[in-house]
Amino acid sequence: MRYRQFGRTGWQVSEIGYGMWGMAGWSNSDDQQSLQSLQAAVNLGCNFFDTAHAYGDGHSEKLLGQTVRANRDKRLYTATKIPPMNKQWPARPEFTLKDTYPPDHIEEYVHRSLESAGLESFDLIQFHTWEDDWLRDDRWLYKLDDLRSQRLIKAIGISLNRWEPWNGVRAVRTGQIDAVQVIYNIFDQNPEDDLFPACEEMKVAVIARVPFDEGTLTGTLTKESKWPEGDWRNTYFVPENLIPSVERAEALKQLLRKWNEEHSSDITMPELALRFILTNPTVSTIIPGMRKLRHVESNIAASDAGPLPEELYEQLKQHRCVRKPTPWSQ
């Protein structure tokens, strides 16, 4: 495992972090399997773990706390997210800070998350949704500063709405936040336009989420893919999303197959997806979901392999797709 500096915090975090949504918000989650996978990741050098209170109403945070206590001899960085008070994902322009993150709500959920995890503090607390217009009401910052002075949190971050990387640039430029979490992958390269330059300038850490485009970049989805009842992917992968996503993935499979044949290599689709992101030095860490041991091992191996060859990276840059939020994009 290789490590990178986490913005201006001075933390050295693993290139491959751990996204914990799947341990509470996806179908077929199993706590024992989750804990085994978390421990395997720690053993292989992973030290950054991202969860949220909304993931199973604190259940994922509980698993993170168990993992931290089982590894008291290691420095593990813990990140969680405060849910919006109106329970609406994503945020919309008409929502105000009073609707989403009033000071009392912020304080209540920091304490709830600490109780769920059984921890004395979190390294990073993030807003689970964000609108740059909320900057006009600075009560959120005063409250977080107060919680930081109490040593309940160490750093502040925001998680940006799907396909809206521009909707956090002003927050970054205030110099008041330490980290930004954003969707960034082979298809969603748009954060490179404005968000990443702002983060570099202000020394703000970048957490890249959804590296596999919710599964299409693993190469395992088909146009007939379905999930158990209640799994959120059934509402996300509606036909108008699933079909073009699979077609884009098939084009990448052909590209990768040709590359592997010509260069006698055996890069897999998941490895390609992760190493594409790691080729960009602005990214501090990637947080793929890893519910199974084999996923932990293969994802962490992508860090060991390092950035992609320049020629292959440039070919992948041509697969950028500009997508805009829709009613189903959540």
Secondary structure per residue as TSV (DSSP state, phi and psi in degrees):
chain	resnum	aa	ss	phi	psi
A	1	M	-	360.0	136.1
A	2	R	-	-103.1	160.7
A	3	Y	E	-127.5	153.6
A	4	R	E	-134.7	156.2
A	5	Q	E	-74.3	135.6
A	6	F	-	-93.0	81.6
A	7	G	G	57.3	-138.4
A	8	R	G	-90.9	4.0
A	9	T	G	-71.1	-25.1
A	10	G	-	87.1	-5.1
A	11	W	-	-70.0	144.4
A	12	Q	E	-104.5	107.9
A	13	V	E	-110.8	154.0
A	14	S	E	-66.9	140.4
A	15	E	S	-58.1	-38.3
A	16	I	B	-101.7	109.1
A	17	G	-	-92.4	-164.6
A	18	Y	E	-130.7	114.4
A	19	G	E	-89.6	125.7
A	20	M	-	-107.7	13.8
A	21	W	G	-60.5	-43.9
A	22	G	G	-61.9	-13.1
A	23	M	G	-84.1	-2.5
A	24	A	T	-147.5	-22.8
A	25	G	S	-107.5	-1.0
A	26	W	S	-116.5	160.9
A	27	S	T	-72.0	158.8
A	28	N	T	64.8	26.5
A	29	S	-	-75.3	140.7
A	30	D	-	-135.3	120.4
A	31	D	H	-59.4	-43.0
A	32	Q	H	-64.2	-43.5
A	33	Q	H	-63.1	-39.7
A	34	S	H	-63.0	-46.2
A	35	L	H	-65.0	-37.3
A	36	Q	H	-64.5	-41.0
A	37	S	H	-68.0	-40.5
A	38	L	H	-61.5	-44.7
A	39	Q	H	-66.2	-38.7
A	40	A	H	-62.0	-39.1
A	41	A	H	-63.5	-43.3
A	42	V	H	-59.5	-45.0
A	43	N	H	-61.2	-29.9
A	44	L	T	-92.9	5.4
A	45	G	T	107.1	-1.0
A	46	C	-	-70.2	131.2
A	47	N	-	-132.8	9.7
A	48	F	E	-124.1	123.5
A	49	F	E	-128.2	126.2
A	50	D	E	-116.0	124.2
A	51	T	-	-135.5	-165.6
A	52	A	-	-163.3	150.4
A	53	H	T	-62.8	-31.7
A	54	A	T	-67.9	-15.5
A	55	Y	T	-78.4	88.9
A	56	G	T	75.6	28.6
A	57	D	T	52.4	48.0
A	58	G	T	95.1	-4.8
A	59	H	H	-65.7	-42.7
A	60	S	H	-64.1	-37.6
A	61	E	H	-62.0	-37.7
A	62	K	H	-60.4	-43.7
A	63	L	H	-63.9	-37.0
A	64	L	H	-64.9	-44.6
A	65	G	H	-59.3	-40.9
A	66	Q	H	-61.3	-40.2
A	67	T	H	-67.4	-41.4
A	68	V	H	-62.2	-45.6
A	69	R	H	-67.4	-26.5
A	70	A	T	-79.5	-6.9
A	71	N	T	-134.2	51.9
A	72	R	T	-63.1	-18.7
A	73	D	T	-86.2	-0.9
A	74	K	S	-118.9	148.9
A	75	R	-	-88.8	102.5
A	76	L	-	-107.0	132.2
A	77	Y	E	-94.1	128.6
A	78	T	E	-111.4	131.6
A	79	A	E	-132.0	135.6
A	80	T	E	-138.6	179.1
A	81	K	E	-135.6	142.3
A	82	I	E	-86.1	128.3
A	83	P	-	-75.0	151.5
A	84	P	-	-66.8	144.2
A	85	M	T	-61.6	-34.0
A	86	N	T	-82.8	1.4
A	87	K	-	56.5	35.1
A	88	Q	-	-112.4	120.7
A	89	W	S	-118.7	133.4
A	90	P	S	-79.8	177.1
A	91	A	-	-68.1	153.5
A	92	R	-	-126.6	155.1
A	93	P	T	-54.8	-30.6
A	94	E	T	-77.8	-11.8
A	95	F	-	-75.2	137.1
A	96	T	-	-102.1	170.4
A	97	L	H	-63.2	-32.7
A	98	K	H	-62.7	-32.7
A	99	D	H	-74.5	-28.9
A	100	T	H	-115.1	-54.2
A	101	Y	-	-135.6	58.7
A	102	P	-	-65.1	155.8
A	103	P	H	-53.3	-44.1
A	104	D	H	-63.3	-36.0
A	105	H	H	-66.8	-42.1
A	106	I	H	-57.8	-50.0
A	107	E	H	-63.6	-43.0
A	108	E	H	-58.2	-44.0
A	109	Y	H	-81.0	-24.8
A	110	V	H	-63.1	-44.6
A	111	H	H	-67.7	-38.1
A	112	R	H	-60.8	-44.5
A	113	S	H	-66.0	-40.6
A	114	L	H	-62.7	-39.0
A	115	E	H	-67.8	-42.3
A	116	S	H	-59.9	-43.0
A	117	A	H	-82.0	-20.0
A	118	G	T	68.9	34.0
A	119	L	-	-112.9	157.4
A	120	E	S	-85.0	-23.1
A	121	S	-	-160.0	160.6
A	122	F	E	-111.7	143.8
A	123	D	E	-69.0	-42.5
A	124	L	E	-133.1	126.9
A	125	I	E	-112.7	132.8
A	126	Q	E	-125.8	148.7
A	127	F	E	-77.7	131.3
A	128	H	S	-75.2	-17.2
A	129	T	S	-135.7	162.8
A	130	W	-	-154.0	143.6
A	131	E	-	-135.1	126.3
A	132	D	G	-60.3	-23.9
A	133	D	G	-65.5	-18.2
A	134	W	G	-67.4	-12.4
A	135	L	G	-61.9	-20.9
A	136	R	G	-71.6	-15.1
A	137	D	-	-116.7	102.5
A	138	D	T	-90.8	14.4
A	139	R	H	-63.6	-30.8
A	140	W	H	-61.8	-38.0
A	141	L	H	-71.1	-41.4
A	142	Y	H	-62.2	-40.0
A	143	K	H	-65.9	-44.6
A	144	L	H	-65.6	-37.0
A	145	D	H	-61.6	-39.6
A	146	D	H	-63.3	-44.5
A	147	L	H	-66.6	-32.8
A	148	R	H	-69.2	-38.7
A	149	S	H	-65.7	-26.4
A	150	Q	T	-82.7	-0.5
A	151	R	T	64.1	30.1
A	152	L	S	-87.2	-25.0
A	153	I	E	-138.3	157.3
A	154	K	E	-111.9	-31.5
A	155	A	E	-143.8	161.0
A	156	I	E	-120.2	136.9
A	157	G	E	-142.7	168.7
A	158	I	E	-130.3	146.8
A	159	S	E	-110.7	119.7
A	160	L	-	-84.2	146.9
A	161	N	-	-58.1	151.3
A	162	R	T	-56.5	130.1
A	163	W	T	62.3	27.6
A	164	E	-	-130.7	55.4
A	165	P	T	-64.0	-22.3
A	166	W	T	-70.5	-20.7
A	167	N	T	-85.5	40.9
A	168	G	T	-158.5	-2.4
A	169	V	H	-63.7	-42.5
A	170	R	H	-65.2	-38.1
A	171	A	H	-61.6	-42.8
A	172	V	H	-60.3	-43.6
A	173	R	H	-72.4	-12.9
A	174	T	T	-69.6	-21.6
A	175	G	T	78.4	9.0
A	176	Q	-	-96.8	-12.5
A	177	I	-	-114.5	154.3
A	178	D	S	-103.5	-20.4
A	179	A	E	-152.1	149.1
A	180	V	E	-126.8	131.4
A	181	Q	E	-106.8	127.8
A	182	V	E	-147.5	148.8
A	183	I	E	-70.7	125.4
A	184	Y	-	-149.2	121.2
A	185	N	S	-159.0	-172.9
A	186	I	S	-57.6	-39.2
A	187	F	S	-80.3	-42.5
A	188	D	-	-97.5	78.3
A	189	Q	-	-95.1	3.5
A	190	N	G	-61.8	-26.7
A	191	P	G	-58.4	-20.2
A	192	E	G	-66.0	-23.0
A	193	D	T	-68.8	-57.9
A	194	D	T	-123.8	-37.2
A	195	L	H	-68.2	-49.2
A	196	F	H	-62.7	-43.9
A	197	P	H	-58.9	-38.5
A	198	A	H	-65.4	-40.7
A	199	C	H	-65.0	-39.6
A	200	E	H	-63.1	-44.7
A	201	E	H	-62.8	-41.5
A	202	M	H	-95.5	2.6
A	203	K	T	57.3	46.6
A	204	V	-	-99.6	132.8
A	205	A	E	-69.1	148.4
A	206	V	E	-117.7	120.9
A	207	I	E	-103.4	114.6
A	208	A	E	-89.8	119.4
A	209	R	E	-112.8	168.3
A	210	V	-	55.1	48.8
A	211	P	T	-64.4	-24.1
A	212	F	T	-102.6	15.8
A	213	D	G	52.9	48.2
A	214	E	G	59.2	20.0
A	215	G	G	122.4	-22.7
A	216	T	G	-65.8	-32.7
A	217	L	G	-80.4	-0.3
A	218	T	G	-81.3	-17.1
A	219	G	T	81.0	10.6
A	220	T	-	-101.1	-12.7
A	221	L	-	-80.9	151.9
A	222	T	-	-127.4	172.2
A	223	K	T	-69.4	-9.4
A	224	E	T	-107.3	6.8
A	225	S	-	-59.1	137.5
A	226	K	-	-141.0	160.0
A	227	W	-	-127.0	163.9
A	228	P	-	-58.5	155.0
A	229	E	T	-58.2	135.0
A	230	G	T	94.3	-15.0
A	231	D	-	-74.0	128.7
A	232	W	T	-60.0	-22.7
A	233	R	H	-65.4	-23.1
A	234	N	H	-65.6	-30.5
A	235	T	H	-89.6	-19.8
A	236	Y	H	-85.6	-46.4
A	237	F	S	-87.9	59.1
A	238	V	-	-68.5	161.0
A	239	P	H	-51.7	-38.7
A	240	E	H	-69.1	-12.8
A	241	N	H	-104.4	-47.2
A	242	L	H	-60.6	-48.0
A	243	I	H	-62.4	-52.7
A	244	P	H	-66.4	-30.4
A	245	S	H	-65.4	-43.8
A	246	V	H	-65.7	-38.9
A	247	E	H	-64.1	-40.0
A	248	R	H	-64.8	-39.6
A	249	A	H	-65.7	-37.0
A	250	E	H	-63.9	-37.5
A	251	A	H	-63.4	-38.6
A	252	L	H	-67.6	-38.4
A	253	K	H	-57.9	-43.0
A	254	Q	H	-64.0	-43.1
A	255	L	H	-60.1	-47.0
A	256	L	H	-66.8	-39.2
A	257	R	H	-60.3	-43.3
A	258	K	H	-65.3	-42.2
A	259	W	H	-62.5	-46.3
A	260	N	H	-62.0	-38.9
A	261	E	H	-66.9	-42.9
A	262	E	H	-74.6	-24.4
A	263	H	H	-117.0	12.0
A	264	S	T	49.3	45.0
A	265	S	-	-116.0	172.5
A	266	D	-	-136.3	42.9
A	267	I	-	-64.5	132.5
A	268	T	-	-92.6	167.9
A	269	M	H	-62.4	-47.9
A	270	P	H	-61.1	-39.5
A	271	E	H	-62.8	-42.5
A	272	L	H	-58.4	-44.8
A	273	A	H	-62.3	-45.0
A	274	L	H	-70.8	-42.9
A	275	R	H	-70.5	-26.8
A	276	F	H	-59.6	-47.2
A	277	I	H	-65.9	-42.0
A	278	L	H	-67.2	-18.5
A	279	T	T	-69.5	-20.6
A	280	N	S	-90.4	114.5
A	281	P	T	-69.8	-12.9
A	282	T	T	-70.2	-27.7
A	283	V	-	-71.2	131.4
A	284	S	-	-88.0	-41.4
A	285	T	E	-159.3	155.3
A	286	I	E	-112.6	142.4
A	287	I	-	-122.1	71.1
A	288	P	-	-68.2	150.3
A	289	G	B	-75.9	136.3
A	290	M	-	-140.6	92.0
A	291	R	-	-92.0	-14.0
A	292	K	S	-123.9	151.7
A	293	L	H	-58.2	-40.9
A	294	R	H	-64.8	-31.8
A	295	H	H	-69.2	-40.4
A	296	V	H	-58.1	-50.0
A	297	E	H	-64.1	-44.8
A	298	S	H	-71.5	-37.7
A	299	N	H	-68.4	-42.5
A	300	I	H	-67.4	-30.8
A	301	A	H	-63.1	-25.0
A	302	A	H	-64.7	-34.0
A	303	S	H	-66.7	-42.1
A	304	D	H	-61.5	-34.2
A	305	A	H	-72.9	-26.4
A	306	G	-	83.6	-173.3
A	307	P	S	-60.5	161.7
A	308	L	-	-77.5	156.6
A	309	P	-	-57.0	143.1
A	310	E	H	-57.4	-40.4
A	311	E	H	-62.7	-44.2
A	312	L	H	-67.8	-40.6
A	313	Y	H	-59.3	-43.5
A	314	E	H	-65.8	-34.0
A	315	Q	H	-65.7	-38.9
A	316	L	H	-69.2	-28.2
A	317	K	H	-60.4	-24.7
A	318	Q	T	-76.3	-6.9
A	319	H	T	-98.1	14.9
A	320	R	-	-60.7	140.2
A	321	C	-	-131.6	128.9
A	322	V	-	-93.9	109.9
A	323	R	-	-116.3	146.3
A	324	K	-	-117.5	149.3
A	325	P	-	-57.0	143.7
A	326	T	-	-133.3	172.2
A	327	P	T	-58.2	-27.6
A	328	W	T	-95.0	-6.8
A	329	S	-	-77.7	-16.0
A	330	Q	-	53.8	360.0
